């Protein structure tokens, strides 16, 4: 099974999305979701997603 991210044309277009170069600030849903989380400042977080 092929991974869509291995498709060069798809990846090139995906890389142009704001979330790809702005991180969370470029993710439209982040502004709604961030208030659901506690403050993680000065904590170590393991992301295995």
mmCIF entry with sequence, helices, sheets and N, C-alpha, C, O atoms, coordinates in Angstrom:
data_MODEL
# 
_entry.id   MODEL 
# 
_entity.id                         1 
_entity.type                       polymer 
_entity.pdbx_number_of_molecules   1 
# 
_entity_poly.entity_id                      1 
_entity_poly.type                           'polypeptide(L)' 
_entity_poly.nstd_linkage                   no 
_entity_poly.nstd_monomer                   no 
_entity_poly.pdbx_seq_one_letter_code       
;(UNK)(UNK)(UNK)(UNK)(UNK)(UNK)(UNK)(UNK)(UNK)(UNK)(UNK)(UNK)(UNK)(UNK)(UNK)(UNK)
(UNK)(UNK)(UNK)(UNK)(UNK)(UNK)(UNK)(UNK)(UNK)(UNK)(UNK)(UNK)(UNK)(UNK)(UNK)(UNK)
(UNK)(UNK)(UNK)(UNK)(UNK)(UNK)(UNK)(UNK)(UNK)(UNK)(UNK)(UNK)(UNK)(UNK)(UNK)(UNK)
(UNK)
;
_entity_poly.pdbx_seq_one_letter_code_can   XXXXXXXXXXXXXXXXXXXXXXXXXXXXXXXXXXXXXXXXXXXXXXXXX 
_entity_poly.pdbx_strand_id                 A 
# 
loop_
_entity_poly_seq.entity_id 
_entity_poly_seq.num 
_entity_poly_seq.mon_id 
_entity_poly_seq.hetero 
1 1  UNK n 
1 2  UNK n 
1 3  UNK n 
1 4  UNK n 
1 5  UNK n 
1 6  UNK n 
1 7  UNK n 
1 8  UNK n 
1 9  UNK n 
1 10 UNK n 
1 11 UNK n 
1 12 UNK n 
1 13 UNK n 
1 14 UNK n 
1 15 UNK n 
1 16 UNK n 
1 17 UNK n 
1 18 UNK n 
1 19 UNK n 
1 20 UNK n 
1 21 UNK n 
1 22 UNK n 
1 23 UNK n 
1 24 UNK n 
1 25 UNK n 
1 26 UNK n 
1 27 UNK n 
1 28 UNK n 
1 29 UNK n 
1 30 UNK n 
1 31 UNK n 
1 32 UNK n 
1 33 UNK n 
1 34 UNK n 
1 35 UNK n 
1 36 UNK n 
1 37 UNK n 
1 38 UNK n 
1 39 UNK n 
1 40 UNK n 
1 41 UNK n 
1 42 UNK n 
1 43 UNK n 
1 44 UNK n 
1 45 UNK n 
1 46 UNK n 
1 47 UNK n 
1 48 UNK n 
1 49 UNK n 
# 
_struct_asym.id          A 
_struct_asym.entity_id   1 
# 
loop_
_struct_conf.conf_type_id 
_struct_conf.id 
_struct_conf.pdbx_PDB_helix_id 
_struct_conf.beg_label_comp_id 
_struct_conf.beg_label_asym_id 
_struct_conf.beg_label_seq_id 
_struct_conf.pdbx_beg_PDB_ins_code 
_struct_conf.end_label_comp_id 
_struct_conf.end_label_asym_id 
_struct_conf.end_label_seq_id 
_struct_conf.pdbx_end_PDB_ins_code 
_struct_conf.beg_auth_comp_id 
_struct_conf.beg_auth_asym_id 
_struct_conf.beg_auth_seq_id 
_struct_conf.end_auth_comp_id 
_struct_conf.end_auth_asym_id 
_struct_conf.end_auth_seq_id 
_struct_conf.pdbx_PDB_helix_class 
_struct_conf.details 
_struct_conf.pdbx_PDB_helix_length 
HELX_P HELX_P1 AA1 UNK A 4  ? UNK A 6  ? UNK A 4  UNK A 6  5 ? 3 
HELX_P HELX_P2 AA2 UNK A 8  ? UNK A 14 ? UNK A 8  UNK A 14 1 ? 7 
HELX_P HELX_P3 AA3 UNK A 18 ? UNK A 22 ? UNK A 18 UNK A 22 1 ? 5 
HELX_P HELX_P4 AA4 UNK A 23 ? UNK A 26 ? UNK A 23 UNK A 26 5 ? 4 
HELX_P HELX_P5 AA5 UNK A 30 ? UNK A 33 ? UNK A 30 UNK A 33 1 ? 4 
HELX_P HELX_P6 AA6 UNK A 34 ? UNK A 36 ? UNK A 34 UNK A 36 5 ? 3 
# 
_struct_conf_type.id          HELX_P 
_struct_conf_type.criteria    ? 
_struct_conf_type.reference   ? 
# 
loop_
_atom_site.group_PDB 
_atom_site.id 
_atom_site.type_symbol 
_atom_site.label_atom_id 
_atom_site.label_alt_id 
_atom_site.label_comp_id 
_atom_site.label_asym_id 
_atom_site.label_entity_id 
_atom_site.label_seq_id 
_atom_site.pdbx_PDB_ins_code 
_atom_site.Cartn_x 
_atom_site.Cartn_y 
_atom_site.Cartn_z 
_atom_site.occupancy 
_atom_site.B_iso_or_equiv 
_atom_site.pdbx_formal_charge 
_atom_site.auth_seq_id 
_atom_site.auth_comp_id 
_atom_site.auth_asym_id 
_atom_site.auth_atom_id 
_atom_site.pdbx_PDB_model_num 
ATOM 1   N N  . UNK A 1 1  ? 0.847   -1.176 0.000  1.00 0.00 ? 1  UNK A N  1 
ATOM 2   C CA . UNK A 1 1  ? 0.000   0.000  0.000  1.00 0.00 ? 1  UNK A CA 1 
ATOM 3   C C  . UNK A 1 1  ? 0.895   1.241  0.000  1.00 0.00 ? 1  UNK A C  1 
ATOM 4   O O  . UNK A 1 1  ? 1.860   1.326  0.759  1.00 0.00 ? 1  UNK A O  1 
ATOM 5   N N  . UNK A 1 2  ? 0.562   2.184  -0.850 1.00 0.00 ? 2  UNK A N  1 
ATOM 6   C CA . UNK A 1 2  ? 1.361   3.407  -0.982 1.00 0.00 ? 2  UNK A CA 1 
ATOM 7   C C  . UNK A 1 2  ? 0.906   4.457  0.021  1.00 0.00 ? 2  UNK A C  1 
ATOM 8   O O  . UNK A 1 2  ? -0.291  4.645  0.236  1.00 0.00 ? 2  UNK A O  1 
ATOM 9   N N  . UNK A 1 3  ? 1.853   5.128  0.623  1.00 0.00 ? 3  UNK A N  1 
ATOM 10  C CA . UNK A 1 3  ? 1.570   6.235  1.536  1.00 0.00 ? 3  UNK A CA 1 
ATOM 11  C C  . UNK A 1 3  ? 1.418   7.499  0.698  1.00 0.00 ? 3  UNK A C  1 
ATOM 12  O O  . UNK A 1 3  ? 2.304   7.811  -0.099 1.00 0.00 ? 3  UNK A O  1 
ATOM 13  N N  . UNK A 1 4  ? 0.319   8.234  0.856  1.00 0.00 ? 4  UNK A N  1 
ATOM 14  C CA . UNK A 1 4  ? 0.069   9.437  0.060  1.00 0.00 ? 4  UNK A CA 1 
ATOM 15  C C  . UNK A 1 4  ? 1.193   10.458 0.213  1.00 0.00 ? 4  UNK A C  1 
ATOM 16  O O  . UNK A 1 4  ? 1.454   11.224 -0.715 1.00 0.00 ? 4  UNK A O  1 
ATOM 17  N N  . UNK A 1 5  ? 1.853   10.483 1.350  1.00 0.00 ? 5  UNK A N  1 
ATOM 18  C CA . UNK A 1 5  ? 2.946   11.437 1.561  1.00 0.00 ? 5  UNK A CA 1 
ATOM 19  C C  . UNK A 1 5  ? 4.196   11.063 0.765  1.00 0.00 ? 5  UNK A C  1 
ATOM 20  O O  . UNK A 1 5  ? 5.115   11.873 0.639  1.00 0.00 ? 5  UNK A O  1 
ATOM 21  N N  . UNK A 1 6  ? 4.236   9.847  0.228  1.00 0.00 ? 6  UNK A N  1 
ATOM 22  C CA . UNK A 1 6  ? 5.341   9.439  -0.635 1.00 0.00 ? 6  UNK A CA 1 
ATOM 23  C C  . UNK A 1 6  ? 5.134   9.912  -2.065 1.00 0.00 ? 6  UNK A C  1 
ATOM 24  O O  . UNK A 1 6  ? 6.050   9.822  -2.882 1.00 0.00 ? 6  UNK A O  1 
ATOM 25  N N  . UNK A 1 7  ? 3.936   10.417 -2.384 1.00 0.00 ? 7  UNK A N  1 
ATOM 26  C CA . UNK A 1 7  ? 3.642   10.930 -3.712 1.00 0.00 ? 7  UNK A CA 1 
ATOM 27  C C  . UNK A 1 7  ? 4.198   12.358 -3.788 1.00 0.00 ? 7  UNK A C  1 
ATOM 28  O O  . UNK A 1 7  ? 3.744   13.241 -3.061 1.00 0.00 ? 7  UNK A O  1 
ATOM 29  N N  . UNK A 1 8  ? 5.170   12.578 -4.660 1.00 0.00 ? 8  UNK A N  1 
ATOM 30  C CA . UNK A 1 8  ? 5.868   13.870 -4.728 1.00 0.00 ? 8  UNK A CA 1 
ATOM 31  C C  . UNK A 1 8  ? 4.917   15.024 -5.014 1.00 0.00 ? 8  UNK A C  1 
ATOM 32  O O  . UNK A 1 8  ? 5.027   16.076 -4.383 1.00 0.00 ? 8  UNK A O  1 
ATOM 33  N N  . UNK A 1 9  ? 3.991   14.855 -5.943 1.00 0.00 ? 9  UNK A N  1 
ATOM 34  C CA . UNK A 1 9  ? 3.057   15.931 -6.275 1.00 0.00 ? 9  UNK A CA 1 
ATOM 35  C C  . UNK A 1 9  ? 2.193   16.296 -5.065 1.00 0.00 ? 9  UNK A C  1 
ATOM 36  O O  . UNK A 1 9  ? 1.996   17.474 -4.767 1.00 0.00 ? 9  UNK A O  1 
ATOM 37  N N  . UNK A 1 10 ? 1.684   15.279 -4.376 1.00 0.00 ? 10 UNK A N  1 
ATOM 38  C CA . UNK A 1 10 ? 0.877   15.541 -3.187 1.00 0.00 ? 10 UNK A CA 1 
ATOM 39  C C  . UNK A 1 10 ? 1.713   16.258 -2.127 1.00 0.00 ? 10 UNK A C  1 
ATOM 40  O O  . UNK A 1 10 ? 1.285   17.269 -1.572 1.00 0.00 ? 10 UNK A O  1 
ATOM 41  N N  . UNK A 1 11 ? 2.897   15.734 -1.853 1.00 0.00 ? 11 UNK A N  1 
ATOM 42  C CA . UNK A 1 11 ? 3.742   16.302 -0.801 1.00 0.00 ? 11 UNK A CA 1 
ATOM 43  C C  . UNK A 1 11 ? 4.131   17.734 -1.127 1.00 0.00 ? 11 UNK A C  1 
ATOM 44  O O  . UNK A 1 11 ? 4.152   18.587 -0.239 1.00 0.00 ? 11 UNK A O  1 
ATOM 45  N N  . UNK A 1 12 ? 4.441   18.011 -2.392 1.00 0.00 ? 12 UNK A N  1 
ATOM 46  C CA . UNK A 1 12 ? 4.818   19.378 -2.782 1.00 0.00 ? 12 UNK A CA 1 
ATOM 47  C C  . UNK A 1 12 ? 3.679   20.358 -2.505 1.00 0.00 ? 12 UNK A C  1 
ATOM 48  O O  . UNK A 1 12 ? 3.921   21.470 -2.037 1.00 0.00 ? 12 UNK A O  1 
ATOM 49  N N  . UNK A 1 13 ? 2.438   19.955 -2.791 1.00 0.00 ? 13 UNK A N  1 
ATOM 50  C CA . UNK A 1 13 ? 1.294   20.822 -2.528 1.00 0.00 ? 13 UNK A CA 1 
ATOM 51  C C  . UNK A 1 13 ? 1.008   20.922 -1.027 1.00 0.00 ? 13 UNK A C  1 
ATOM 52  O O  . UNK A 1 13 ? 0.698   22.003 -0.526 1.00 0.00 ? 13 UNK A O  1 
ATOM 53  N N  . UNK A 1 14 ? 1.111   19.806 -0.313 1.00 0.00 ? 14 UNK A N  1 
ATOM 54  C CA . UNK A 1 14 ? 0.886   19.794 1.132  1.00 0.00 ? 14 UNK A CA 1 
ATOM 55  C C  . UNK A 1 14 ? 1.882   20.721 1.821  1.00 0.00 ? 14 UNK A C  1 
ATOM 56  O O  . UNK A 1 14 ? 1.530   21.408 2.780  1.00 0.00 ? 14 UNK A O  1 
ATOM 57  N N  . UNK A 1 15 ? 3.104   20.745 1.345  1.00 0.00 ? 15 UNK A N  1 
ATOM 58  C CA . UNK A 1 15 ? 4.151   21.578 1.947  1.00 0.00 ? 15 UNK A CA 1 
ATOM 59  C C  . UNK A 1 15 ? 3.854   23.061 1.807  1.00 0.00 ? 15 UNK A C  1 
ATOM 60  O O  . UNK A 1 15 ? 4.439   23.869 2.528  1.00 0.00 ? 15 UNK A O  1 
ATOM 61  N N  . UNK A 1 16 ? 2.958   23.445 0.897  1.00 0.00 ? 16 UNK A N  1 
ATOM 62  C CA . UNK A 1 16 ? 2.590   24.844 0.705  1.00 0.00 ? 16 UNK A CA 1 
ATOM 63  C C  . UNK A 1 16 ? 1.498   25.312 1.676  1.00 0.00 ? 16 UNK A C  1 
ATOM 64  O O  . UNK A 1 16 ? 1.239   26.510 1.789  1.00 0.00 ? 16 UNK A O  1 
ATOM 65  N N  . UNK A 1 17 ? 0.866   24.377 2.369  1.00 0.00 ? 17 UNK A N  1 
ATOM 66  C CA . UNK A 1 17 ? -0.199  24.736 3.298  1.00 0.00 ? 17 UNK A CA 1 
ATOM 67  C C  . UNK A 1 17 ? 0.385   25.504 4.478  1.00 0.00 ? 17 UNK A C  1 
ATOM 68  O O  . UNK A 1 17 ? 1.487   25.194 4.932  1.00 0.00 ? 17 UNK A O  1 
ATOM 69  N N  . UNK A 1 18 ? -0.345  26.507 4.983  1.00 0.00 ? 18 UNK A N  1 
ATOM 70  C CA . UNK A 1 18 ? 0.178   27.315 6.087  1.00 0.00 ? 18 UNK A CA 1 
ATOM 71  C C  . UNK A 1 18 ? 0.646   26.486 7.285  1.00 0.00 ? 18 UNK A C  1 
ATOM 72  O O  . UNK A 1 18 ? 1.657   26.823 7.901  1.00 0.00 ? 18 UNK A O  1 
ATOM 73  N N  . UNK A 1 19 ? -0.068  25.412 7.627  1.00 0.00 ? 19 UNK A N  1 
ATOM 74  C CA . UNK A 1 19 ? 0.325   24.600 8.782  1.00 0.00 ? 19 UNK A CA 1 
ATOM 75  C C  . UNK A 1 19 ? 1.676   23.926 8.557  1.00 0.00 ? 19 UNK A C  1 
ATOM 76  O O  . UNK A 1 19 ? 2.343   23.553 9.522  1.00 0.00 ? 19 UNK A O  1 
ATOM 77  N N  . UNK A 1 20 ? 2.088   23.763 7.306  1.00 0.00 ? 20 UNK A N  1 
ATOM 78  C CA . UNK A 1 20 ? 3.359   23.103 7.026  1.00 0.00 ? 20 UNK A CA 1 
ATOM 79  C C  . UNK A 1 20 ? 4.553   23.999 7.318  1.00 0.00 ? 20 UNK A C  1 
ATOM 80  O O  . UNK A 1 20 ? 5.635   23.503 7.633  1.00 0.00 ? 20 UNK A O  1 
ATOM 81  N N  . UNK A 1 21 ? 4.371   25.314 7.217  1.00 0.00 ? 21 UNK A N  1 
ATOM 82  C CA . UNK A 1 21 ? 5.514   26.191 7.491  1.00 0.00 ? 21 UNK A CA 1 
ATOM 83  C C  . UNK A 1 21 ? 5.283   27.146 8.662  1.00 0.00 ? 21 UNK A C  1 
ATOM 84  O O  . UNK A 1 21 ? 6.214   27.824 9.097  1.00 0.00 ? 21 UNK A O  1 
ATOM 85  N N  . UNK A 1 22 ? 4.044   27.206 9.178  1.00 0.00 ? 22 UNK A N  1 
ATOM 86  C CA . UNK A 1 22 ? 3.767   28.063 10.325 1.00 0.00 ? 22 UNK A CA 1 
ATOM 87  C C  . UNK A 1 22 ? 3.493   27.267 11.597 1.00 0.00 ? 22 UNK A C  1 
ATOM 88  O O  . UNK A 1 22 ? 3.311   27.853 12.664 1.00 0.00 ? 22 UNK A O  1 
ATOM 89  N N  . UNK A 1 23 ? 3.461   25.959 11.499 1.00 0.00 ? 23 UNK A N  1 
ATOM 90  C CA . UNK A 1 23 ? 3.174   25.131 12.662 1.00 0.00 ? 23 UNK A CA 1 
ATOM 91  C C  . UNK A 1 23 ? 1.748   25.327 13.133 1.00 0.00 ? 23 UNK A C  1 
ATOM 92  O O  . UNK A 1 23 ? 0.843   25.507 12.319 1.00 0.00 ? 23 UNK A O  1 
ATOM 93  N N  . UNK A 1 24 ? 1.541   25.295 14.434 1.00 0.00 ? 24 UNK A N  1 
ATOM 94  C CA . UNK A 1 24 ? 0.188   25.406 14.986 1.00 0.00 ? 24 UNK A CA 1 
ATOM 95  C C  . UNK A 1 24 ? -0.485  26.732 14.641 1.00 0.00 ? 24 UNK A C  1 
ATOM 96  O O  . UNK A 1 24 ? -1.707  26.777 14.493 1.00 0.00 ? 24 UNK A O  1 
ATOM 97  N N  . UNK A 1 25 ? 0.271   27.790 14.511 1.00 0.00 ? 25 UNK A N  1 
ATOM 98  C CA . UNK A 1 25 ? -0.328  29.078 14.161 1.00 0.00 ? 25 UNK A CA 1 
ATOM 99  C C  . UNK A 1 25 ? -0.987  29.042 12.781 1.00 0.00 ? 25 UNK A C  1 
ATOM 100 O O  . UNK A 1 25 ? -1.876  29.844 12.494 1.00 0.00 ? 25 UNK A O  1 
ATOM 101 N N  . UNK A 1 26 ? -0.555  28.122 11.936 1.00 0.00 ? 26 UNK A N  1 
ATOM 102 C CA . UNK A 1 26 ? -1.127  27.997 10.601 1.00 0.00 ? 26 UNK A CA 1 
ATOM 103 C C  . UNK A 1 26 ? -2.224  26.957 10.504 1.00 0.00 ? 26 UNK A C  1 
ATOM 104 O O  . UNK A 1 26 ? -2.801  26.767 9.433  1.00 0.00 ? 26 UNK A O  1 
ATOM 105 N N  . UNK A 1 27 ? -2.519  26.288 11.594 1.00 0.00 ? 27 UNK A N  1 
ATOM 106 C CA . UNK A 1 27 ? -3.570  25.267 11.607 1.00 0.00 ? 27 UNK A CA 1 
ATOM 107 C C  . UNK A 1 27 ? -4.876  25.924 12.035 1.00 0.00 ? 27 UNK A C  1 
ATOM 108 O O  . UNK A 1 27 ? -5.006  26.371 13.174 1.00 0.00 ? 27 UNK A O  1 
ATOM 109 N N  . UNK A 1 28 ? -5.840  25.985 11.127 1.00 0.00 ? 28 UNK A N  1 
ATOM 110 C CA . UNK A 1 28 ? -7.090  26.686 11.393 1.00 0.00 ? 28 UNK A CA 1 
ATOM 111 C C  . UNK A 1 28 ? -7.810  26.223 12.642 1.00 0.00 ? 28 UNK A C  1 
ATOM 112 O O  . UNK A 1 28 ? -8.408  27.034 13.349 1.00 0.00 ? 28 UNK A O  1 
ATOM 113 N N  . UNK A 1 29 ? -7.760  24.935 12.923 1.00 0.00 ? 29 UNK A N  1 
ATOM 114 C CA . UNK A 1 29 ? -8.488  24.410 14.075 1.00 0.00 ? 29 UNK A CA 1 
ATOM 115 C C  . UNK A 1 29 ? -7.792  24.697 15.406 1.00 0.00 ? 29 UNK A C  1 
ATOM 116 O O  . UNK A 1 29 ? -8.429  24.610 16.456 1.00 0.00 ? 29 UNK A O  1 
ATOM 117 N N  . UNK A 1 30 ? -6.520  25.034 15.386 1.00 0.00 ? 30 UNK A N  1 
ATOM 118 C CA . UNK A 1 30 ? -5.764  25.212 16.619 1.00 0.00 ? 30 UNK A CA 1 
ATOM 119 C C  . UNK A 1 30 ? -6.347  26.323 17.487 1.00 0.00 ? 30 UNK A C  1 
ATOM 120 O O  . UNK A 1 30 ? -6.353  26.212 18.713 1.00 0.00 ? 30 UNK A O  1 
ATOM 121 N N  . UNK A 1 31 ? -6.835  27.389 16.864 1.00 0.00 ? 31 UNK A N  1 
ATOM 122 C CA . UNK A 1 31 ? -7.341  28.525 17.640 1.00 0.00 ? 31 UNK A CA 1 
ATOM 123 C C  . UNK A 1 31 ? -8.567  28.137 18.465 1.00 0.00 ? 31 UNK A C  1 
ATOM 124 O O  . UNK A 1 31 ? -8.841  28.757 19.492 1.00 0.00 ? 31 UNK A O  1 
ATOM 125 N N  . UNK A 1 32 ? -9.301  27.124 18.029 1.00 0.00 ? 32 UNK A N  1 
ATOM 126 C CA . UNK A 1 32 ? -10.434 26.621 18.789 1.00 0.00 ? 32 UNK A CA 1 
ATOM 127 C C  . UNK A 1 32 ? -9.997  25.589 19.829 1.00 0.00 ? 32 UNK A C  1 
ATOM 128 O O  . UNK A 1 32 ? -10.533 25.554 20.937 1.00 0.00 ? 32 UNK A O  1 
ATOM 129 N N  . UNK A 1 33 ? -9.031  24.757 19.474 1.00 0.00 ? 33 UNK A N  1 
ATOM 130 C CA . UNK A 1 33 ? -8.617  23.653 20.346 1.00 0.00 ? 33 UNK A CA 1 
ATOM 131 C C  . UNK A 1 33 ? -7.704  24.068 21.497 1.00 0.00 ? 33 UNK A C  1 
ATOM 132 O O  . UNK A 1 33 ? -7.742  23.454 22.563 1.00 0.00 ? 33 UNK A O  1 
ATOM 133 N N  . UNK A 1 34 ? -6.890  25.094 21.297 1.00 0.00 ? 34 UNK A N  1 
ATOM 134 C CA . UNK A 1 34 ? -5.857  25.423 22.298 1.00 0.00 ? 34 UNK A CA 1 
ATOM 135 C C  . UNK A 1 34 ? -6.433  25.728 23.677 1.00 0.00 ? 34 UNK A C  1 
ATOM 136 O O  . UNK A 1 34 ? -5.776  25.483 24.689 1.00 0.00 ? 34 UNK A O  1 
ATOM 137 N N  . UNK A 1 35 ? -7.650  26.259 23.728 1.00 0.00 ? 35 UNK A N  1 
ATOM 138 C CA . UNK A 1 35 ? -8.250  26.575 25.032 1.00 0.00 ? 35 UNK A CA 1 
ATOM 139 C C  . UNK A 1 35 ? -8.669  25.321 25.801 1.00 0.00 ? 35 UNK A C  1 
ATOM 140 O O  . UNK A 1 35 ? -8.974  25.402 26.991 1.00 0.00 ? 35 UNK A O  1 
ATOM 141 N N  . UNK A 1 36 ? -8.688  24.175 25.144 1.00 0.00 ? 36 UNK A N  1 
ATOM 142 C CA . UNK A 1 36 ? -9.062  22.916 25.796 1.00 0.00 ? 36 UNK A CA 1 
ATOM 143 C C  . UNK A 1 36 ? -7.898  22.283 26.551 1.00 0.00 ? 36 UNK A C  1 
ATOM 144 O O  . UNK A 1 36 ? -8.093  21.353 27.333 1.00 0.00 ? 36 UNK A O  1 
ATOM 145 N N  . UNK A 1 37 ? -6.691  22.787 26.319 1.00 0.00 ? 37 UNK A N  1 
ATOM 146 C CA . UNK A 1 37 ? -5.493  22.200 26.915 1.00 0.00 ? 37 UNK A CA 1 
ATOM 147 C C  . UNK A 1 37 ? -4.984  23.021 28.082 1.00 0.00 ? 37 UNK A C  1 
ATOM 148 O O  . UNK A 1 37 ? -5.139  24.242 28.109 1.00 0.00 ? 37 UNK A O  1 
ATOM 149 N N  . UNK A 1 38 ? -4.379  22.352 29.041 1.00 0.00 ? 38 UNK A N  1 
ATOM 150 C CA . UNK A 1 38 ? -3.700  23.027 30.134 1.00 0.00 ? 38 UNK A CA 1 
ATOM 151 C C  . UNK A 1 38 ? -2.439  23.705 29.607 1.00 0.00 ? 38 UNK A C  1 
ATOM 152 O O  . UNK A 1 38 ? -2.032  23.479 28.467 1.00 0.00 ? 38 UNK A O  1 
ATOM 153 N N  . UNK A 1 39 ? -1.842  24.515 30.426 1.00 0.00 ? 39 UNK A N  1 
ATOM 154 C CA . UNK A 1 39 ? -0.592  25.170 30.076 1.00 0.00 ? 39 UNK A CA 1 
ATOM 155 C C  . UNK A 1 39 ? 0.545   24.152 30.186 1.00 0.00 ? 39 UNK A C  1 
ATOM 156 O O  . UNK A 1 39 ? 0.788   23.610 31.264 1.00 0.00 ? 39 UNK A O  1 
ATOM 157 N N  . UNK A 1 40 ? 1.226   23.896 29.101 1.00 0.00 ? 40 UNK A N  1 
ATOM 158 C CA . UNK A 1 40 ? 2.322   22.926 29.089 1.00 0.00 ? 40 UNK A CA 1 
ATOM 159 C C  . UNK A 1 40 ? 3.692   23.594 29.232 1.00 0.00 ? 40 UNK A C  1 
ATOM 160 O O  . UNK A 1 40 ? 4.723   22.944 29.058 1.00 0.00 ? 40 UNK A O  1 
ATOM 161 N N  . UNK A 1 41 ? 3.703   24.856 29.540 1.00 0.00 ? 41 UNK A N  1 
ATOM 162 C CA . UNK A 1 41 ? 4.964   25.577 29.674 1.00 0.00 ? 41 UNK A CA 1 
ATOM 163 C C  . UNK A 1 41 ? 5.850   24.906 30.720 1.00 0.00 ? 41 UNK A C  1 
ATOM 164 O O  . UNK A 1 41 ? 5.397   24.578 31.816 1.00 0.00 ? 41 UNK A O  1 
ATOM 165 N N  . UNK A 1 42 ? 7.107   24.709 30.369 1.00 0.00 ? 42 UNK A N  1 
ATOM 166 C CA . UNK A 1 42 ? 8.134   24.123 31.231 1.00 0.00 ? 42 UNK A CA 1 
ATOM 167 C C  . UNK A 1 42 ? 7.879   22.646 31.558 1.00 0.00 ? 42 UNK A C  1 
ATOM 168 O O  . UNK A 1 42 ? 8.456   22.116 32.508 1.00 0.00 ? 42 UNK A O  1 
ATOM 169 N N  . UNK A 1 43 ? 7.028   21.988 30.787 1.00 0.00 ? 43 UNK A N  1 
ATOM 170 C CA . UNK A 1 43 ? 6.792   20.544 30.974 1.00 0.00 ? 43 UNK A CA 1 
ATOM 171 C C  . UNK A 1 43 ? 7.404   19.783 29.814 1.00 0.00 ? 43 UNK A C  1 
ATOM 172 O O  . UNK A 1 43 ? 7.518   20.305 28.705 1.00 0.00 ? 43 UNK A O  1 
ATOM 173 N N  . UNK A 1 44 ? 7.792   18.559 30.075 1.00 0.00 ? 44 UNK A N  1 
ATOM 174 C CA . UNK A 1 44 ? 8.275   17.674 29.015 1.00 0.00 ? 44 UNK A CA 1 
ATOM 175 C C  . UNK A 1 44 ? 7.078   16.884 28.492 1.00 0.00 ? 44 UNK A C  1 
ATOM 176 O O  . UNK A 1 44 ? 6.314   16.312 29.269 1.00 0.00 ? 44 UNK A O  1 
ATOM 177 N N  . UNK A 1 45 ? 6.920   16.858 27.172 1.00 0.00 ? 45 UNK A N  1 
ATOM 178 C CA . UNK A 1 45 ? 5.778   16.179 26.547 1.00 0.00 ? 45 UNK A CA 1 
ATOM 179 C C  . UNK A 1 45 ? 6.304   15.200 25.517 1.00 0.00 ? 45 UNK A C  1 
ATOM 180 O O  . UNK A 1 45 ? 7.165   15.546 24.708 1.00 0.00 ? 45 UNK A O  1 
ATOM 181 N N  . UNK A 1 46 ? 5.797   13.995 25.542 1.00 0.00 ? 46 UNK A N  1 
ATOM 182 C CA . UNK A 1 46 ? 6.150   12.979 24.567 1.00 0.00 ? 46 UNK A CA 1 
ATOM 183 C C  . UNK A 1 46 ? 4.993   12.818 23.599 1.00 0.00 ? 46 UNK A C  1 
ATOM 184 O O  . UNK A 1 46 ? 3.893   12.437 24.002 1.00 0.00 ? 46 UNK A O  1 
ATOM 185 N N  . UNK A 1 47 ? 5.227   13.102 22.338 1.00 0.00 ? 47 UNK A N  1 
ATOM 186 C CA . UNK A 1 47 ? 4.209   12.974 21.299 1.00 0.00 ? 47 UNK A CA 1 
ATOM 187 C C  . UNK A 1 47 ? 4.527   11.727 20.484 1.00 0.00 ? 47 UNK A C  1 
ATOM 188 O O  . UNK A 1 47 ? 5.531   11.685 19.774 1.00 0.00 ? 47 UNK A O  1 
ATOM 189 N N  . UNK A 1 48 ? 3.686   10.726 20.584 1.00 0.00 ? 48 UNK A N  1 
ATOM 190 C CA . UNK A 1 48 ? 3.931   9.492  19.817 1.00 0.00 ? 48 UNK A CA 1 
ATOM 191 C C  . UNK A 1 48 ? 2.911   9.357  18.685 1.00 0.00 ? 48 UNK A C  1 
ATOM 192 O O  . UNK A 1 48 ? 2.709   8.271  18.142 1.00 0.00 ? 48 UNK A O  1 
ATOM 193 N N  . UNK A 1 49 ? 2.269   10.481 18.338 1.00 0.00 ? 49 UNK A N  1 
ATOM 194 C CA . UNK A 1 49 ? 1.262   10.494 17.273 1.00 0.00 ? 49 UNK A CA 1 
ATOM 195 C C  . UNK A 1 49 ? 1.884   10.376 15.954 1.00 0.00 ? 49 UNK A C  1 
ATOM 196 O O  . UNK A 1 49 ? 1.186   10.370 14.940 1.00 0.00 ? 49 UNK A O  1 
# 
